[in-house]
């Protein structure tokens, strides 16, 4: 199955943002930042990674669900459905 390049570009952008956030968390730990601040940032990184993963899954499902009879599946609706399970 080939995933939509436009959708995967958005996933790649999310992952790059998460990578930047994670680098900031590492820096915070190295600098002895407040524990609550570190945990807050770790949570943000985790959510960013989850969203990227759900977007990949939703994109794959969208390909499976798209058909001529029902028309295209709504990507945002699929992603929201997956996020509701998290």
C-alpha positions as CSV (number, residue, x, y, z in Angstrom):
1,X,0.0,0.0,0.0
2,X,1.4,3.4,-1.0
3,X,0.5,6.2,1.4
4,X,-0.5,9.6,0.0
5,X,2.7,11.7,-0.3
6,X,0.9,14.9,0.7
7,X,-0.4,13.3,3.9
8,X,3.0,11.8,4.7
9,X,4.7,15.2,4.2
10,X,2.4,16.5,7.0
11,X,3.3,13.5,9.2
12,X,7.0,14.2,8.5
13,X,6.4,17.8,9.6
14,X,4.8,16.6,12.8
15,X,7.7,14.3,13.5
16,X,10.2,17.1,12.9
17,X,8.4,19.3,15.4
18,X,8.4,16.4,17.9
19,X,12.1,15.9,17.3
20,X,12.7,19.6,18.1
21,X,10.5,19.3,21.2
22,X,12.4,16.2,22.4
23,X,15.8,18.0,21.9
24,X,14.4,20.8,24.1
25,X,13.5,18.2,26.8
26,X,16.9,16.7,26.7
27,X,18.4,20.2,27.1
28,X,16.1,20.9,30.0
29,X,17.2,17.6,31.7
30,X,20.8,18.4,31.1
31,X,20.3,21.9,32.6
32,X,18.4,20.6,35.6
33,X,15.1,22.2,34.8
34,X,12.1,21.9,37.1
35,X,10.6,18.4,37.1
36,X,7.1,19.6,36.4
37,X,8.3,21.5,33.3
38,X,10.2,18.5,32.0
39,X,7.1,16.2,32.5
40,X,4.9,18.8,30.7
41,X,7.2,18.9,27.7
42,X,7.5,15.1,27.6
43,X,3.7,14.9,27.5
44,X,3.7,17.3,24.6
45,X,6.3,15.2,22.7
46,X,4.3,12.0,23.4
47,X,1.1,13.5,22.1
48,X,2.9,14.8,19.0
49,X,4.2,11.3,18.3
50,X,0.8,9.8,18.9
51,X,-0.8,12.2,16.5
52,X,1.8,11.4,13.8
53,X,1.2,7.6,14.3
54,X,-2.6,8.0,14.1
55,X,-2.2,10.1,11.0
56,X,-0.3,7.3,9.3
57,X,-2.9,4.7,10.4
58,X,-5.7,6.9,9.3
59,X,-4.1,7.5,5.9
60,X,-3.7,3.7,5.4
61,X,-7.3,3.1,6.4
62,X,-8.5,5.9,4.2
63,X,-7.0,4.2,1.2
64,X,-8.8,1.0,2.2
65,X,-12.1,2.7,2.7
66,X,-12.0,5.0,-0.4
67,X,-14.2,3.5,-3.1
68,X,-16.2,4.6,-6.1
69,X,-19.5,3.6,-4.4
70,X,-19.1,5.7,-1.2
71,X,-16.6,8.3,-2.4
72,X,-13.5,9.4,-0.5
73,X,-13.2,8.8,3.3
74,X,-12.8,11.9,5.4
75,X,-9.2,12.0,6.7
76,X,-10.0,14.3,9.6
77,X,-12.9,12.2,10.7
78,X,-10.8,9.0,10.6
79,X,-7.9,10.7,12.5
80,X,-10.4,12.0,15.1
81,X,-11.8,8.5,15.5
82,X,-8.4,7.1,16.2
83,X,-7.5,9.9,18.6
84,X,-10.7,9.2,20.6
85,X,-9.3,5.7,21.3
86,X,-6.0,7.0,22.8
